[in-house]
Amino acid sequence: MEPNKNLHPLLREMESLKEEVKKSNKINEDLKKKFSSEIKNFKPSEIKNTIFETKKLTLWERIKKALGTT
């Protein structure tokens, strides 16, 4: 009967771990839904990650670029 006494606390611990996993999965799903809805609400015109600058090259710089020596 001693193995059963040791088994009972382990079973309770396993059940509590399963419940924690379920809670964690639910929180993750809720956060995923919230994040995706926030992304969907962005306007494409507001999203900018690159600043385009037109650089005027001199004739010499254009020649070097064409020759691949820059």
C-alpha positions as CSV (number, residue, x, y, z in Angstrom):
1,M,0.0,0.0,0.0
2,E,2.9,2.4,0.3
3,P,3.3,2.9,-3.4
4,N,-0.3,4.1,-3.6
5,K,0.4,6.7,-0.9
6,N,3.3,8.1,-2.9
7,L,1.3,8.0,-6.1
8,H,-1.6,10.1,-4.9
9,P,0.4,13.4,-4.4
10,L,2.0,12.8,-7.8
11,L,-1.4,12.4,-9.4
12,R,-2.6,15.7,-7.8
13,E,0.5,17.4,-9.1
14,M,0.0,16.1,-12.6
15,E,-3.6,17.3,-12.6
16,S,-2.6,20.8,-11.4
17,L,0.1,20.9,-14.1
18,K,-2.6,19.9,-16.7
19,E,-4.8,22.7,-15.5
20,E,-1.9,25.2,-15.7
21,V,-1.2,24.1,-19.3
22,K,-4.9,24.7,-20.2
23,K,-4.9,28.1,-18.6
24,S,-1.6,29.0,-20.4
25,N,-3.0,27.9,-23.7
26,K,-6.2,29.9,-23.2
27,I,-4.2,33.0,-22.3
28,N,-2.0,32.5,-25.4
29,E,-5.0,32.1,-27.7
30,D,-6.6,35.3,-26.3
31,L,-3.4,37.3,-26.7
32,K,-3.0,36.0,-30.3
33,K,-6.5,37.1,-31.1
34,K,-6.0,40.5,-29.6
35,F,-2.7,41.0,-31.4
36,S,-4.1,39.9,-34.8
37,S,-7.1,42.3,-34.3
38,E,-4.7,45.1,-33.5
39,I,-2.6,44.4,-36.6
40,K,-5.8,44.3,-38.8
41,N,-6.8,47.8,-37.5
42,F,-3.6,49.4,-38.8
43,K,-3.9,51.5,-41.9
44,P,-1.3,50.5,-44.6
45,S,-0.5,54.1,-45.2
46,E,0.6,54.6,-41.6
47,I,3.1,51.7,-41.6
48,K,6.5,52.9,-42.6
49,N,9.7,51.3,-41.8
50,T,12.0,52.6,-44.6
51,I,12.9,56.1,-45.4
52,F,13.5,56.5,-49.1
53,E,16.2,59.0,-50.0
54,T,17.2,59.7,-53.5
55,K,20.9,60.3,-53.6
56,K,22.2,62.1,-56.6
57,L,25.4,60.5,-57.8
58,T,28.2,62.3,-59.6
59,L,29.3,61.1,-63.0
60,W,32.4,59.5,-61.5
61,E,30.3,57.7,-58.8
62,R,28.0,56.4,-61.5
63,I,30.9,55.1,-63.6
64,K,32.4,53.4,-60.5
65,K,29.0,51.8,-59.7
66,A,28.6,50.6,-63.3
67,L,32.0,49.0,-63.2
68,G,31.3,47.5,-59.8
69,T,34.3,49.0,-58.0
70,T,32.4,50.7,-55.2
